[in-house]
């Protein structure tokens, strides 16, 4: 009876040791795979391609006019769409930010193209810090464009108002007979 008990003990102990070794081996294998840069790059590329495909489907579903561009009215109609909210939510864009997304993605013409929409969503996905940074960059680009327009307008007006060198020289020229008059009064 003691021999049978010892044999059962050895089998259970051996099985437990083998299970622990196997678990350690599997854990180490997963750790190496997760650290493999190539694997991670492929996974990210696959995720981006899949999300691009999903975003294109969302974009096409928003484009009711079929012109390849989405207006604010078309975009706004999709704000209550559960599928769009779910997709953007899985990409790290919170539901309350969705109403700002059109404004952030628009380059100022009031319409979103497919590349503008897809690249913009990929740029703002993630933490709130990324969204806030993208908001600031978007506003900065708009201000930059407006400043360029203002600067061009100011330069044009300044050129029209400033006399040329010849006109400037002629304006400073005082005939000799009037020089004495100006020197006495000055």
C-alpha positions as CSV (number, residue, x, y, z in Angstrom):
1,X,0.0,0.0,0.0
2,X,2.9,2.3,0.8
3,X,4.3,1.7,-2.7
4,X,1.0,2.6,-4.4
5,X,0.8,5.8,-2.4
6,X,4.5,6.7,-3.2
7,X,3.8,6.0,-6.9
8,X,0.8,8.3,-6.9
9,X,2.8,11.0,-5.1
10,X,5.6,10.8,-7.7
11,X,3.2,11.0,-10.6
12,X,1.4,14.0,-9.2
13,X,4.7,15.7,-8.2
14,X,6.2,15.0,-11.6
15,X,3.1,16.3,-13.4
16,X,3.1,19.5,-11.3
17,X,6.8,20.1,-12.0
18,X,6.2,19.5,-15.8
19,X,3.3,22.0,-15.7
20,X,5.4,24.7,-14.0
21,X,8.2,24.2,-16.5
22,X,5.8,24.3,-19.4
23,X,4.1,27.5,-18.1
24,X,7.5,29.2,-17.7
25,X,8.5,28.2,-21.2
26,X,5.2,29.5,-22.7
27,X,5.5,32.7,-20.7
28,X,9.1,33.3,-21.9
29,X,8.1,32.6,-25.5
30,X,5.3,35.2,-25.3
31,X,7.7,37.7,-23.8
32,X,10.1,37.2,-26.7
33,X,7.4,37.5,-29.3
34,X,6.0,40.7,-27.8
35,X,9.5,42.2,-27.8
36,X,10.1,41.2,-31.4
37,X,10.2,44.5,-33.3
38,X,9.4,43.1,-36.6
39,X,6.3,41.3,-35.2
40,X,5.1,44.5,-33.6
41,X,5.7,46.5,-36.8
42,X,3.7,44.0,-38.8
43,X,0.9,44.0,-36.2
44,X,0.7,47.8,-36.2
45,X,0.7,47.9,-40.0
46,X,-2.0,45.3,-40.1
47,X,-4.0,47.3,-37.5
48,X,-3.6,50.5,-39.4
49,X,-4.7,48.8,-42.7
50,X,-7.7,47.3,-41.0
51,X,-8.7,50.6,-39.4
52,X,-8.1,52.5,-42.7
53,X,-10.5,50.0,-44.3
54,X,-13.1,50.5,-41.6
55,X,-12.7,54.3,-41.7
56,X,-13.2,54.3,-45.5
57,X,-16.4,52.4,-45.0
58,X,-17.6,55.0,-42.5
59,X,-16.6,57.8,-44.8
60,X,-18.5,56.3,-47.7
61,X,-21.5,55.7,-45.6
62,X,-21.4,59.5,-44.6
63,X,-21.1,60.6,-48.2
64,X,-24.8,60.7,-49.1
65,X,-24.2,63.0,-52.1
66,X,-21.7,60.5,-53.6
67,X,-19.3,63.3,-54.6
68,X,-16.4,61.9,-52.7
69,X,-16.5,64.7,-50.1
70,X,-18.4,65.0,-46.8
71,X,-20.0,68.3,-45.8
72,X,-20.8,69.3,-42.3
73,X,-24.5,68.4,-42.8
74,X,-23.6,64.9,-44.0
75,X,-21.1,64.5,-41.1
76,X,-23.6,65.8,-38.5
77,X,-26.2,63.3,-39.6
78,X,-23.8,60.5,-38.6
79,X,-23.1,61.9,-35.1
80,X,-25.9,59.8,-33.7
81,X,-24.9,56.7,-35.6
82,X,-24.0,54.0,-33.1
83,X,-21.6,52.3,-35.5
84,X,-19.6,55.5,-36.0
85,X,-19.4,56.2,-32.3
86,X,-18.3,52.7,-31.6
87,X,-15.6,52.7,-34.2
88,X,-14.3,56.1,-33.2
89,X,-14.5,54.9,-29.5
90,X,-12.4,51.9,-30.2
91,X,-9.8,54.1,-31.9
92,X,-9.5,56.2,-28.7
93,X,-11.7,59.1,-29.7
94,X,-14.3,59.7,-27.1
95,X,-17.9,60.3,-28.1
96,X,-18.1,63.8,-26.7
97,X,-15.2,64.8,-29.0
98,X,-16.9,63.5,-32.2
99,X,-18.6,66.9,-32.7
100,X,-15.2,68.6,-32.8
101,X,-13.7,66.0,-35.2
102,X,-15.1,67.6,-38.3
103,X,-13.7,71.0,-37.4
104,X,-10.4,69.5,-36.6
105,X,-10.1,67.5,-39.8
106,X,-11.4,70.2,-42.1
107,X,-8.6,72.2,-43.9
108,X,-10.9,75.2,-44.2
109,X,-12.9,74.4,-47.3
110,X,-15.9,73.0,-45.3
111,X,-15.6,69.6,-46.9
112,X,-13.7,66.4,-45.9
113,X,-12.1,64.2,-48.5
114,X,-11.4,60.5,-47.8
115,X,-7.7,61.0,-47.3
116,X,-8.3,64.1,-45.1
117,X,-10.8,62.1,-43.0
118,X,-8.7,58.9,-42.7
119,X,-5.4,60.6,-42.1
120,X,-6.9,63.0,-39.6
121,X,-8.6,60.2,-37.6
122,X,-5.3,58.3,-37.5
123,X,-3.6,61.5,-36.3
124,X,-5.9,62.2,-33.4
125,X,-6.5,58.6,-32.2
126,X,-5.2,57.8,-28.8
127,X,-5.0,59.7,-25.5
128,X,-6.6,63.1,-24.8
129,X,-3.1,64.6,-25.0
130,X,-2.9,63.6,-28.7
131,X,-6.3,65.1,-29.4
132,X,-5.4,68.3,-27.6
133,X,-2.1,68.5,-29.5
134,X,-3.8,67.9,-32.8
135,X,-6.4,70.6,-32.0
136,X,-3.6,73.1,-31.2
137,X,-1.7,72.1,-34.5
138,X,-4.9,72.5,-36.5
139,X,-5.6,75.9,-35.1
140,X,-2.0,76.9,-35.6
141,X,-2.1,75.9,-39.3
142,X,-5.3,78.0,-39.8
143,X,-3.8,81.0,-38.0
144,X,-0.6,80.6,-40.1
145,X,-2.6,80.6,-43.4
146,X,-4.6,83.7,-42.3
147,X,-1.4,85.5,-41.2
148,X,0.1,84.7,-44.6
149,X,-2.9,86.3,-46.3
150,X,-2.7,89.4,-44.0
151,X,1.0,89.7,-44.6
152,X,0.5,89.5,-48.4
153,X,-2.2,92.2,-48.2
154,X,-0.1,94.5,-46.0
155,X,2.9,94.1,-48.3
156,X,0.8,95.0,-51.3
157,X,-0.6,98.1,-49.6
158,X,2.8,99.1,-48.3
159,X,4.2,99.0,-51.8
160,X,1.4,101.1,-53.2
161,X,1.8,103.7,-50.4
162,X,5.6,103.9,-50.4
163,X,7.0,106.1,-53.1
164,X,9.8,104.7,-55.2
165,X,13.4,106.0,-54.6
166,X,13.1,108.4,-57.5
167,X,9.8,109.7,-56.2
168,X,11.3,109.9,-52.7
169,X,14.3,111.8,-53.9
170,X,12.1,114.2,-55.9
171,X,9.9,114.8,-52.8
172,X,13.0,115.8,-50.8
173,X,14.3,118.1,-53.6
174,X,13.9,121.8,-52.7
175,X,14.7,124.3,-55.4
176,X,17.6,126.6,-54.6
177,X,15.5,129.8,-54.4
178,X,13.2,128.2,-51.8
179,X,16.0,126.8,-49.6
180,X,16.5,130.0,-47.8
181,X,12.8,130.3,-47.1
182,X,12.7,126.8,-45.5
183,X,16.0,127.4,-43.6
184,X,14.7,130.7,-42.1
185,X,11.4,129.2,-41.0
186,X,12.9,126.0,-39.7
